[in-house]
Amino acid sequence: MYSTPTAYLPKKDQIYDSLSGLPSSIEEKLPTMDKRLSNYFESRRDALLEEWGILTRNDLESMEMRLDRLSMEIGKLETSGKNLKTRAGALDVELQELERL
């Protein structure tokens, strides 16, 4: 019998590795319902987000910043209102003193 050099024979591990990758390569090439839906949603993402009223991370971050600014403004207005009440009370006392004269 003729001897076959072992350098030309693929090792069992190499054959197994090439066969184990076969299902994933076939799966990538075949169209599936998931891929079609994914492509559909990705191509119409902006319209769907607006139509369904879904918030994105950017929208939420923008609203949080706006809420923080409004909270600060409300705090300033409340402080200002307290100061105005104090000043109005002091003016009222002075006005009553002037009326007594």
PAFIRO-399823 format. One record per atom (N, C-alpha, C, CB): residue in one letter; y negated, x, z. Coordinates in steps of 0.02 Angstrom, whole numbers. Each point is the difference from the previous one (the first is absolute). Glycine has a CB too. Layout:
BEGIN
atom residuo = A north = Y east = X up = Z
...
//
This chain:
BEGIN
atom residuo = M north = 59 east = 40 up = 0
atom residuo = M north = -59 east = -40 up = 0
atom residuo = M north = -62 east = 43 up = 0
atom residuo = M north = 62 east = -89 up = 59
atom residuo = Y north = -113 east = 59 up = -85
atom residuo = Y north = -64 east = 37 up = -3
atom residuo = Y north = -38 east = -12 up = 65
atom residuo = Y north = -3 east = -9 up = -126
atom residuo = S north = -28 east = 60 up = 149
atom residuo = S north = -41 east = -8 up = 61
atom residuo = S north = -71 east = -19 up = -21
atom residuo = S north = 71 east = 85 up = 63
atom residuo = T north = -100 east = -129 up = -25
atom residuo = T north = -69 east = -23 up = -13
atom residuo = T north = -46 east = 34 up = 50
atom residuo = T north = 40 east = -112 up = -45
atom residuo = P north = -92 east = 143 up = 21
atom residuo = P north = -46 east = 33 up = 47
atom residuo = P north = -34 east = -53 up = 44
atom residuo = P north = -19 east = 95 up = -82
atom residuo = T north = 16 east = -82 up = 146
atom residuo = T north = -29 east = -49 up = 47
atom residuo = T north = -76 east = -7 up = -8
atom residuo = T north = 93 east = 27 up = 79
atom residuo = A north = -125 east = 20 up = -111
atom residuo = A north = -72 east = -4 up = -8
atom residuo = A north = -20 east = -58 up = -45
atom residuo = A north = -8 east = 123 up = 17
atom residuo = Y north = 53 east = -143 up = -62
atom residuo = Y north = -16 east = -54 up = -47
atom residuo = Y north = 17 east = -69 up = 27
atom residuo = Y north = 21 east = 80 up = -92
atom residuo = L north = 16 east = -84 up = 145
atom residuo = L north = 18 east = -65 up = 29
atom residuo = L north = -53 east = -23 up = 50
atom residuo = L north = 123 east = 26 up = -16
atom residuo = P north = -146 east = -87 up = 9
atom residuo = P north = -49 east = -24 up = 50
atom residuo = P north = 35 east = -10 up = 67
atom residuo = P north = -68 east = -56 up = -91
atom residuo = K north = 32 east = 71 up = 144
atom residuo = K north = 27 east = -9 up = 67
atom residuo = K north = 0 east = -74 up = 17
atom residuo = K north = -40 east = 114 up = 35
atom residuo = K north = 84 east = -132 up = 11
atom residuo = K north = 6 east = -71 up = 20
atom residuo = K north = -66 east = -26 up = 28
atom residuo = K north = 122 east = 17 up = 24
atom residuo = D north = -157 east = 24 up = 14
atom residuo = D north = -64 east = -22 up = 29
atom residuo = D north = -51 east = -15 up = -54
atom residuo = D north = 24 east = 69 up = 101
atom residuo = Q north = -25 east = -29 up = -154
atom residuo = Q north = -48 east = -11 up = -54
atom residuo = Q north = 15 east = -65 up = -36
atom residuo = Q north = -13 east = 123 up = -14
atom residuo = I north = 76 east = -137 up = 2
atom residuo = I north = 18 east = -63 up = -33
atom residuo = I north = -18 east = -59 up = 44
atom residuo = I north = 94 east = 57 up = -60
atom residuo = Y north = -79 east = -52 up = 125
atom residuo = Y north = -15 east = -55 up = 46
atom residuo = Y north = -76 east = -12 up = 4
atom residuo = Y north = 104 east = 28 up = 67
atom residuo = D north = -143 east = 27 up = -64
atom residuo = D north = -73 east = -7 up = 3
atom residuo = D north = -27 east = -33 up = -63
atom residuo = D north = -5 east = 102 up = 72
atom residuo = S north = 31 east = -84 up = -129
atom residuo = S north = -26 east = -30 up = -62
atom residuo = S north = 20 east = -74 up = -4
atom residuo = S north = 7 east = 112 up = -57
atom residuo = L north = 53 east = -128 up = 81
atom residuo = L north = 21 east = -70 up = -1
atom residuo = L north = -35 east = -42 up = 53
atom residuo = L north = 110 east = 37 up = -42
atom residuo = S north = -126 east = -8 up = 100
atom residuo = S north = -34 east = -38 up = 52
atom residuo = S north = -71 east = -17 up = -20
atom residuo = S north = 71 east = 57 up = 86
atom residuo = G north = -101 east = -17 up = -129
atom residuo = G north = -68 east = -15 up = -23
atom residuo = G north = -1 east = -50 up = -57
atom residuo = G north = -33 east = 113 up = 35
atom residuo = L north = 90 east = -128 up = -64
atom residuo = L north = 4 east = -45 up = -57
atom residuo = L north = -22 east = -71 up = 15
atom residuo = L north = 93 east = 70 up = -41
atom residuo = P north = -71 east = -102 up = 96
atom residuo = P north = -23 east = -69 up = 12
atom residuo = P north = -75 east = -6 up = 9
atom residuo = P north = 110 east = -21 up = 53
atom residuo = S north = -141 east = 70 up = -20
atom residuo = S north = -72 east = -5 up = 10
atom residuo = S north = -37 east = 9 up = -66
atom residuo = S north = 13 east = 44 up = 116
atom residuo = S north = 12 east = 0 up = -160
atom residuo = S north = -34 east = 9 up = -64
atom residuo = S north = 8 east = -62 up = -44
atom residuo = S north = 19 east = 125 up = 7
atom residuo = I north = 40 east = -156 up = -4
atom residuo = I north = 10 east = -63 up = -37
atom residuo = I north = -44 east = -55 up = 28
atom residuo = I north = 119 east = 34 up = -25
atom residuo = E north = -124 east = -37 up = 91
atom residuo = E north = -40 east = -51 up = 33
atom residuo = E north = -74 east = 6 up = -18
atom residuo = E north = 83 east = -3 up = 93
atom residuo = E north = -107 east = 65 up = -99
atom residuo = E north = -69 east = 11 up = -19
atom residuo = E north = -15 east = -23 up = -70
atom residuo = E north = -3 east = 96 up = 77
atom residuo = K north = 52 east = -93 up = -120
atom residuo = K north = -11 east = -17 up = -70
atom residuo = K north = 8 east = -75 up = -14
atom residuo = K north = 40 east = 113 up = -29
atom residuo = L north = -3 east = -148 up = 70
atom residuo = L north = 12 east = -71 up = -11
atom residuo = L north = -57 east = -42 up = 28
atom residuo = L north = 124 east = 20 up = 3
atom residuo = P north = -149 east = -68 up = -41
atom residuo = P north = -51 east = -44 up = 27
atom residuo = P north = 31 east = -47 up = 52
atom residuo = P north = -66 east = 6 up = -108
atom residuo = T north = 31 east = -18 up = 161
atom residuo = T north = 24 east = -45 up = 51
atom residuo = T north = -55 east = -50 up = 16
atom residuo = T north = 76 east = 88 up = 48
atom residuo = M north = -56 east = -141 up = -13
atom residuo = M north = -48 east = -51 up = 20
atom residuo = M north = -52 east = 30 up = 48
atom residuo = M north = 88 east = -90 up = -16
atom residuo = D north = -65 east = 134 up = 62
atom residuo = D north = -46 east = 31 up = 47
atom residuo = D north = -54 east = 40 up = -36
atom residuo = D north = 92 east = 4 up = 85
atom residuo = K north = -71 east = 34 up = -136
atom residuo = K north = -48 east = 40 up = -37
atom residuo = K north = -49 east = -44 up = -38
atom residuo = K north = 85 east = 91 up = -11
atom residuo = R north = -60 east = -145 up = -17
atom residuo = R north = -45 east = -45 up = -37
atom residuo = R north = -50 east = -32 up = 46
atom residuo = R north = 90 east = -22 up = -83
atom residuo = L north = -67 east = -1 up = 141
atom residuo = L north = -46 east = -31 up = 49
atom residuo = L north = -50 east = 51 up = 25
atom residuo = L north = 89 east = -80 up = 34
atom residuo = S north = -65 east = 140 up = -20
atom residuo = S north = -44 east = 53 up = 23
atom residuo = S north = -54 east = 15 up = -51
atom residuo = S north = 94 east = 48 up = 68
atom residuo = N north = -74 east = -42 up = -131
atom residuo = N north = -48 east = 13 up = -53
atom residuo = N north = -49 east = -58 up = -8
atom residuo = N north = 85 east = 70 up = -59
atom residuo = Y north = -60 east = -131 up = 65
atom residuo = Y north = -43 east = -60 up = -6
atom residuo = Y north = -53 east = 0 up = 55
atom residuo = Y north = 95 east = -65 up = -52
atom residuo = F north = -72 east = 75 up = 115
atom residuo = F north = -47 east = -2 up = 56
atom residuo = F north = -49 east = 58 up = -3
atom residuo = F north = 87 east = -57 up = 69
atom residuo = E north = -64 east = 115 up = -89
atom residuo = E north = -44 east = 58 up = -4
atom residuo = E north = -53 east = -9 up = -53
atom residuo = E north = 94 east = 72 up = 39
atom residuo = S north = -77 east = -101 up = -96
atom residuo = S north = -49 east = -9 up = -53
atom residuo = S north = -50 east = -55 up = 15
atom residuo = S north = 86 east = 39 up = -81
atom residuo = R north = -68 east = -86 up = 124
atom residuo = R north = -45 east = -55 up = 18
atom residuo = R north = -21 east = 2 up = 73
atom residuo = R north = 54 east = -69 up = -88
atom residuo = R north = -52 east = 127 up = 119
atom residuo = R north = -12 east = 8 up = 71
atom residuo = R north = -68 east = -26 up = 22
atom residuo = R north = 74 east = 98 up = -2
atom residuo = D north = -127 east = -78 up = -31
atom residuo = D north = -67 east = -20 up = 20
atom residuo = D north = -10 east = -75 up = -3
atom residuo = D north = -42 east = 110 up = -40
atom residuo = A north = 65 east = -140 up = -15
atom residuo = A north = -6 east = -73 up = -7
atom residuo = A north = 40 east = -37 up = 53
atom residuo = A north = -18 east = 15 up = -124
atom residuo = L north = 78 east = 9 up = 138
atom residuo = L north = 42 east = -32 up = 51
atom residuo = L north = -30 east = 6 up = 70
atom residuo = L north = 100 east = 23 up = -71
atom residuo = L north = -128 east = 36 up = 87
atom residuo = L north = -31 east = 10 up = 65
atom residuo = L north = -58 east = -48 up = 10
atom residuo = L north = 35 east = 120 up = -2
atom residuo = E north = -75 east = -127 up = -50
atom residuo = E north = -57 east = -46 up = 4
atom residuo = E north = 22 east = -72 up = 3
atom residuo = E north = -69 east = 83 up = -62
atom residuo = E north = 116 east = -102 up = 20
atom residuo = E north = 24 east = -69 up = -3
atom residuo = E north = 33 east = -21 up = 65
atom residuo = E north = 15 east = 12 up = -123
atom residuo = W north = 26 east = 31 up = 151
atom residuo = W north = 37 east = -17 up = 61
atom residuo = W north = -39 east = 14 up = 63
atom residuo = W north = 105 east = 24 up = -61
atom residuo = G north = -164 east = 8 up = 54
atom residuo = G north = -42 east = 14 up = 58
atom residuo = G north = 30 east = 54 up = 46
atom residuo = G north = -42 east = -116 up = -7
atom residuo = I north = 76 east = 163 up = -22
atom residuo = I north = 31 east = 53 up = 39
atom residuo = I north = -50 east = 57 up = 11
atom residuo = I north = 114 east = -30 up = -47
atom residuo = L north = -118 east = 54 up = 109
atom residuo = L north = -45 east = 55 up = 16
atom residuo = L north = 35 east = 66 up = -14
atom residuo = L north = -58 east = -69 up = 86
atom residuo = T north = 20 east = 116 up = -112
atom residuo = T north = 25 east = 67 up = -8
atom residuo = T north = -24 east = 42 up = 59
atom residuo = T north = 2 east = -11 up = -127
atom residuo = R north = 25 east = 70 up = 133
atom residuo = R north = -20 east = 45 up = 54
atom residuo = R north = -75 east = 15 up = -5
atom residuo = R north = 116 east = 51 up = 3
atom residuo = N north = -142 east = -41 up = -63
atom residuo = N north = -71 east = 13 up = -9
atom residuo = N north = -42 east = -59 up = 22
atom residuo = N north = 26 east = 77 up = -94
atom residuo = D north = -4 east = -138 up = 76
atom residuo = D north = -36 east = -60 up = 21
atom residuo = D north = -3 east = -5 up = 75
atom residuo = D north = 35 east = -57 up = -105
atom residuo = L north = 21 east = 69 up = 137
atom residuo = L north = 5 east = -5 up = 73
atom residuo = L north = -44 east = 53 up = 33
atom residuo = L north = 117 east = -45 up = -11
atom residuo = E north = -116 east = 106 up = -14
atom residuo = E north = -41 east = 53 up = 29
atom residuo = E north = -74 east = -17 up = -8
atom residuo = E north = 89 east = 84 up = -25
atom residuo = S north = -108 east = -111 up = -32
atom residuo = S north = -69 east = -19 up = -12
atom residuo = S north = -21 east = -55 up = 48
atom residuo = S north = 12 east = 32 up = -121
atom residuo = M north = 31 east = -81 up = 132
atom residuo = M north = -16 east = -54 up = 46
atom residuo = M north = -4 east = 25 up = 72
atom residuo = M north = 57 east = -81 up = -77
atom residuo = E north = -14 east = 129 up = 96
atom residuo = E north = -3 east = 28 up = 67
atom residuo = E north = -66 east = 37 up = 11
atom residuo = E north = 125 east = 9 up = 1
atom residuo = M north = -147 east = 29 up = -51
atom residuo = M north = -64 east = 35 up = 6
atom residuo = M north = -57 east = -50 up = 6
atom residuo = M north = 45 east = 95 up = -67
atom residuo = R north = -42 east = -148 up = 29
atom residuo = R north = -52 east = -52 up = 3
atom residuo = R north = -1 east = -33 up = 68
atom residuo = R north = 12 east = -19 up = -124
atom residuo = L north = 48 east = 5 up = 151
atom residuo = L north = 5 east = -30 up = 66
atom residuo = L north = -29 east = 46 up = 53
atom residuo = L north = 102 east = -62 up = -36
atom residuo = D north = -89 east = 127 up = 31
atom residuo = D north = -28 east = 48 up = 48
atom residuo = D north = -76 east = 0 up = -3
atom residuo = D north = 103 east = 71 up = -11
atom residuo = R north = -131 east = -70 up = -50
atom residuo = R north = -73 east = -2 up = -7
atom residuo = R north = -29 east = -63 up = 28
atom residuo = R north = 9 east = 71 up = -102
atom residuo = L north = 23 east = -128 up = 88
atom residuo = L north = -25 east = -64 up = 26
atom residuo = L north = 5 east = -3 up = 76
atom residuo = L north = 34 east = -55 up = -107
atom residuo = S north = 19 east = 83 up = 135
atom residuo = S north = 7 east = 1 up = 73
atom residuo = S north = -56 east = 41 up = 32
atom residuo = S north = 125 east = -11 up = -12
atom residuo = M north = -142 east = 68 up = -20
atom residuo = M north = -55 east = 41 up = 26
atom residuo = M north = -66 east = -38 up = -4
atom residuo = M north = 61 east = 104 up = -35
atom residuo = E north = -73 east = -138 up = -21
atom residuo = E north = -61 east = -38 up = -8
atom residuo = E north = -5 east = -57 up = 51
atom residuo = E north = 0 east = 29 up = -122
atom residuo = I north = 56 east = -62 up = 135
atom residuo = I north = 0 east = -54 up = 49
atom residuo = I north = -16 east = 27 up = 69
atom residuo = I north = 85 east = -63 up = -68
atom residuo = G north = -57 east = 121 up = 84
atom residuo = G north = -15 east = 32 up = 64
atom residuo = G north = -74 east = 17 up = 7
atom residuo = G north = 115 east = 47 up = 1
atom residuo = K north = -143 east = -21 up = -54
atom residuo = K north = -72 east = 15 up = 0
atom residuo = K north = -42 east = -63 up = 8
atom residuo = K north = 21 east = 100 up = -72
atom residuo = L north = -2 east = -153 up = 37
atom residuo = L north = -37 east = -63 up = 5
atom residuo = L north = 5 east = -30 up = 70
atom residuo = L north = 20 east = -20 up = -122
atom residuo = E north = 38 east = 25 up = 153
atom residuo = E north = 8 east = -26 up = 68
atom residuo = E north = -44 east = 38 up = 49
atom residuo = E north = 118 east = -35 up = -27
atom residuo = T north = -120 east = 101 up = 20
atom residuo = T north = -42 east = 41 up = 43
atom residuo = T north = -74 east = -16 up = -12
atom residuo = T north = 86 east = 91 up = -2
atom residuo = S north = -104 east = -98 up = -61
atom residuo = S north = -69 east = -18 up = -17
atom residuo = S north = -18 east = -68 up = 28
atom residuo = S north = 9 east = 69 up = -104
atom residuo = G north = 37 east = -116 up = 101
atom residuo = G north = -12 east = -68 up = 26
atom residuo = G north = -12 east = 2 up = 75
atom residuo = G north = 70 east = -48 up = -91
atom residuo = K north = -31 east = 88 up = 127
atom residuo = K north = -9 east = 7 up = 73
atom residuo = K north = -68 east = 29 up = 15
atom residuo = K north = 124 east = 14 up = 16
atom residuo = N north = -144 east = 38 up = -55
atom residuo = N north = -65 east = 30 up = 10
atom residuo = N north = -56 east = -50 up = -12
atom residuo = N north = 47 east = 111 up = -33
atom residuo = L north = -40 east = -151 up = -20
atom residuo = L north = -51 east = -51 up = -15
atom residuo = L north = -5 east = -52 up = 55
atom residuo = L north = 20 east = 18 up = -122
atom residuo = K north = 37 east = -38 up = 151
atom residuo = K north = -1 east = -48 up = 55
atom residuo = K north = -36 east = 30 up = 61
atom residuo = K north = 107 east = -52 up = -42
atom residuo = T north = -95 east = 115 up = 56
atom residuo = T north = -33 east = 33 up = 56
atom residuo = T north = -75 east = 3 up = -12
atom residuo = T north = 103 east = 68 up = 22
atom residuo = R north = -122 east = -49 up = -82
atom residuo = R north = -72 east = 2 up = -17
atom residuo = R north = -31 east = -69 up = 2
atom residuo = R north = 21 east = 101 up = -71
atom residuo = A north = 15 east = -151 up = 47
atom residuo = A north = -27 east = -69 up = 1
atom residuo = A north = -9 east = -23 up = 73
atom residuo = A north = 57 east = -25 up = -111
atom residuo = G north = -9 east = 42 up = 154
atom residuo = G north = -7 east = -18 up = 71
atom residuo = G north = -60 east = 34 up = 31
atom residuo = G north = 124 east = -15 up = 7
atom residuo = A north = -136 east = 79 up = -22
atom residuo = A north = -58 east = 36 up = 27
atom residuo = A north = -64 east = -30 up = -27
atom residuo = A north = 68 east = 104 up = 9
atom residuo = L north = -70 east = -121 up = -72
atom residuo = L north = -60 east = -32 up = -29
atom residuo = L north = -13 east = -69 up = 30
atom residuo = L north = 20 east = 63 up = -107
atom residuo = D north = 33 east = -99 up = 122
atom residuo = D north = -7 east = -65 up = 31
atom residuo = D north = -30 east = 6 up = 69
atom residuo = D north = 99 east = -42 up = -66
atom residuo = V north = -77 east = 92 up = 103
atom residuo = V north = -28 east = 12 up = 68
atom residuo = V north = -74 east = 17 up = -6
atom residuo = V north = 112 east = 40 up = 43
atom residuo = E north = -130 east = 3 up = -90
atom residuo = E north = -70 east = 19 up = -9
atom residuo = E north = -42 east = -59 up = -22
atom residuo = E north = 36 east = 117 up = -28
atom residuo = L north = -7 east = -160 up = -15
atom residuo = L north = -37 east = -59 up = -23
atom residuo = L north = -13 east = -48 up = 57
atom residuo = L north = 52 east = 13 up = -113
atom residuo = Q north = -4 east = -21 up = 158
atom residuo = Q north = -9 east = -43 up = 58
atom residuo = Q north = -54 east = 28 up = 47
atom residuo = Q north = 121 east = -37 up = -8
atom residuo = E north = -125 east = 103 up = 14
atom residuo = E north = -53 east = 31 up = 41
atom residuo = E north = -68 east = -12 up = -31
atom residuo = E north = 81 east = 88 up = 38
atom residuo = L north = -84 east = -84 up = -104
atom residuo = L north = -64 east = -12 up = -35
atom residuo = L north = -20 east = -73 up = 7
atom residuo = L north = 25 east = 92 up = -81
atom residuo = E north = 22 east = -137 up = 81
atom residuo = E north = -17 east = -71 up = 7
atom residuo = E north = -26 east = -16 up = 69
atom residuo = E north = 86 east = -27 up = -85
atom residuo = R north = -65 east = 64 up = 135
atom residuo = R north = -24 east = -11 up = 69
atom residuo = R north = -72 east = 22 up = 8
atom residuo = R north = 117 east = 16 up = 42
atom residuo = L north = -140 east = 29 up = -81
atom residuo = L north = -68 east = 24 up = 6
atom residuo = L north = -48 east = -49 up = -27
atom residuo = L north = 39 east = 114 up = -9
//
